[in-house]
Amino acid sequence: MDILVLGDHERGTPKKITHQLLTAARGIADGAVHALLLGPDAGAHAEQLGAYGAATAYVWEHPDAQDYATEPQTAALLAAVEASGAQVVLYPGDPLLSDVVARAAVRLGAGVVTDVTDLERADDALVATKPIFGGDMTSRCQVTPGRAQFLGIKANAFADEEAGGSPADVVPLEVTVADEARRARVVEVVEAEATGRPEMTEAPIVVAGGRGLGDAEGFELIEQLADVLGGAVGASRAATDAGWYPHQHQIGQTGKTISPQLYIGAGISGAIQHRAGMQTSQTIVAINKDPEAPIFSIADLGVVGDLKQVIPALVAEVEKRGS
Ligand SMILES: Cc1cc2nc3c(=O)[nH]c(=O)nc-3n(C[C@H](O)[C@H](O)[C@H](O)COP(=O)(O)OP(=O)(O)OC[C@H]3O[C@@H](n4cnc5c(N)ncnc54)[C@H](O)[C@@H]3O)c2cc1C
């Protein structure tokens, strides 16, 4: 069974999720593992994917692959499936690549399993595990490889471990894009304001705030703590729905999944839908004034107290120790 990993990159540097997907692919493949990177600069560091087990790194850097190029990228994905002969495709469940995969799967008559958190072999088939009903239940889906089957993998569900392989064979793809596939194009890109903080799903430390902050200004405390620790800022849905912090920082079932080394949640009750996005964090610290808050049931360390007193004291202590 050959596997193709549809990877993601930032200006040519493969993202952690790409390494995680390659690591997951190695665990289940009994054939070759290949990677695909799309967009400008996709090939800049593609050969490095060999270290994570990719024999071939297909790249498509044509201007048609730029921005939210759903249709052209679908054509490239179909070309890579064809060229690699892969029977299973692993992809990160981000919005653009999910759009691309949905179109490719329909055209191939293939199946898609989203939100996969675990994969195992079962004879000639694969079993993909995914949380359902907000993490209340777990579904195990049997996937029979044949034509390409698409499996969307949750960020941080797998570790990213190098395999010590030789550089990947970088193969530029020849992709034919029909004129009608170019009908939709991005006319303006508004860059999010740079915060200097790491991306939440990639960060080793995430400090998250919830309704207990009281208002948008409360997030200044969360940002101060994140900054002294060099971490990212996250939020509960109650906080993002209230407009206190941007939605892209929402952690949980309908937000992002994180699995940092350290998660600190302040003023967050720990609803099941929030926990679905952070419960695999290595160390969980909760700050909440209610000793009965559900988040304490999964916390490694809990502080019962008013976050307006606890966080400044914590910031001062970290600064004193030079972080
Ligand atoms: C379909 C669906 C999907 C959802 N998806 C998500 C999701 O992706 N992510 C998500 O987060 N939620 C999600 N939710 C919402 C979720 O059910 C909760 O409503 C939400 O997580 C609550 O956010 P919170 O913990 O910030 O607020 P609350 O539950 O109101 O908790 C606030 C906490 O702050 C504490 N507190 C108050 N003041 C202080 C203080 N001064 N110091 C310390 N502690 C204090 C309180 O004791 C309380 O525990 C979803 C809900 C549904 C129905």
PDBQT file of the ligand as one rigid body, heavy atoms in Angstrom, charges set to zero:
ROOT
HETATM    1  C1  LIG A 401     -21.762  22.226  18.929  1.00  0.00    +0.000 C 
HETATM    2  C2  LIG A 401     -20.905  22.982  19.913  1.00  0.00    +0.000 A 
HETATM    3  C3  LIG A 401     -19.566  23.195  19.622  1.00  0.00    +0.000 A 
HETATM    4  C4  LIG A 401     -18.749  23.884  20.509  1.00  0.00    +0.000 A 
HETATM    5  N1  LIG A 401     -17.426  24.064  20.206  1.00  0.00    +0.000 NA
HETATM    6  C5  LIG A 401     -16.624  24.649  21.127  1.00  0.00    +0.000 A 
HETATM    7  C6  LIG A 401     -15.226  24.782  20.876  1.00  0.00    +0.000 A 
HETATM    8  O1  LIG A 401     -14.697  24.425  19.819  1.00  0.00    +0.000 OA
HETATM    9  N2  LIG A 401     -14.471  25.345  21.831  1.00  0.00    +0.000 N 
HETATM   10  C7  LIG A 401     -14.982  25.794  23.028  1.00  0.00    +0.000 A 
HETATM   11  O2  LIG A 401     -14.213  26.303  23.860  1.00  0.00    +0.000 OA
HETATM   12  N3  LIG A 401     -16.292  25.692  23.277  1.00  0.00    +0.000 NA
HETATM   13  C8  LIG A 401     -17.125  25.144  22.347  1.00  0.00    +0.000 A 
HETATM   14  N4  LIG A 401     -18.452  25.071  22.604  1.00  0.00    +0.000 N 
HETATM   15  C9  LIG A 401     -19.003  25.795  23.772  1.00  0.00    +0.000 C 
HETATM   16  C10 LIG A 401     -18.829  25.035  25.083  1.00  0.00    +0.000 C 
HETATM   17  O3  LIG A 401     -19.932  24.173  25.267  1.00  0.00    +0.000 OA
HETATM   18  C11 LIG A 401     -18.758  26.023  26.258  1.00  0.00    +0.000 C 
HETATM   19  O4  LIG A 401     -19.927  26.816  26.259  1.00  0.00    +0.000 OA
HETATM   20  C12 LIG A 401     -17.545  26.930  26.245  1.00  0.00    +0.000 C 
HETATM   21  O5  LIG A 401     -16.374  26.185  26.052  1.00  0.00    +0.000 OA
HETATM   22  C13 LIG A 401     -17.468  27.679  27.558  1.00  0.00    +0.000 C 
HETATM   23  O6  LIG A 401     -16.403  28.581  27.516  1.00  0.00    +0.000 OA
HETATM   24  P1  LIG A 401     -15.706  29.058  28.850  1.00  0.00    +0.000 P 
HETATM   25  O7  LIG A 401     -15.128  27.880  29.547  1.00  0.00    +0.000 OA
HETATM   26  O8  LIG A 401     -14.798  30.179  28.489  1.00  0.00    +0.000 OA
HETATM   27  O9  LIG A 401     -16.912  29.691  29.657  1.00  0.00    +0.000 OA
HETATM   28  P2  LIG A 401     -17.713  29.164  30.952  1.00  0.00    +0.000 P 
HETATM   29  O10 LIG A 401     -18.173  27.773  30.771  1.00  0.00    +0.000 OA
HETATM   30  O11 LIG A 401     -18.710  30.203  31.254  1.00  0.00    +0.000 OA
HETATM   31  O12 LIG A 401     -16.584  29.119  32.073  1.00  0.00    +0.000 OA
HETATM   32  C14 LIG A 401     -15.985  30.255  32.612  1.00  0.00    +0.000 C 
HETATM   33  C15 LIG A 401     -15.138  29.789  33.774  1.00  0.00    +0.000 C 
HETATM   34  O13 LIG A 401     -14.406  30.890  34.275  1.00  0.00    +0.000 OA
HETATM   35  C16 LIG A 401     -14.334  30.756  35.676  1.00  0.00    +0.000 C 
HETATM   36  N5  LIG A 401     -14.101  32.098  36.232  1.00  0.00    +0.000 N 
HETATM   37  C17 LIG A 401     -14.939  33.159  36.232  1.00  0.00    +0.000 A 
HETATM   38  N6  LIG A 401     -14.315  34.231  36.745  1.00  0.00    +0.000 NA
HETATM   39  C18 LIG A 401     -13.065  33.838  37.084  1.00  0.00    +0.000 A 
HETATM   40  C19 LIG A 401     -11.940  34.491  37.678  1.00  0.00    +0.000 A 
HETATM   41  N7  LIG A 401     -11.984  35.805  37.991  1.00  0.00    +0.000 N 
HETATM   42  N8  LIG A 401     -10.809  33.779  37.894  1.00  0.00    +0.000 NA
HETATM   43  C20 LIG A 401     -10.749  32.454  37.567  1.00  0.00    +0.000 A 
HETATM   44  N9  LIG A 401     -11.780  31.784  37.017  1.00  0.00    +0.000 NA
HETATM   45  C21 LIG A 401     -12.919  32.481  36.773  1.00  0.00    +0.000 A 
HETATM   46  C22 LIG A 401     -15.678  30.167  36.092  1.00  0.00    +0.000 C 
HETATM   47  O14 LIG A 401     -15.584  29.506  37.334  1.00  0.00    +0.000 OA
HETATM   48  C23 LIG A 401     -15.943  29.213  34.929  1.00  0.00    +0.000 C 
HETATM   49  O15 LIG A 401     -15.470  27.906  35.227  1.00  0.00    +0.000 OA
HETATM   50  C24 LIG A 401     -19.301  24.395  21.722  1.00  0.00    +0.000 A 
HETATM   51  C25 LIG A 401     -20.640  24.175  22.007  1.00  0.00    +0.000 A 
HETATM   52  C26 LIG A 401     -21.429  23.485  21.134  1.00  0.00    +0.000 A 
HETATM   53  C27 LIG A 401     -22.880  23.250  21.465  1.00  0.00    +0.000 C 
ENDROOT
TORSDOF 0
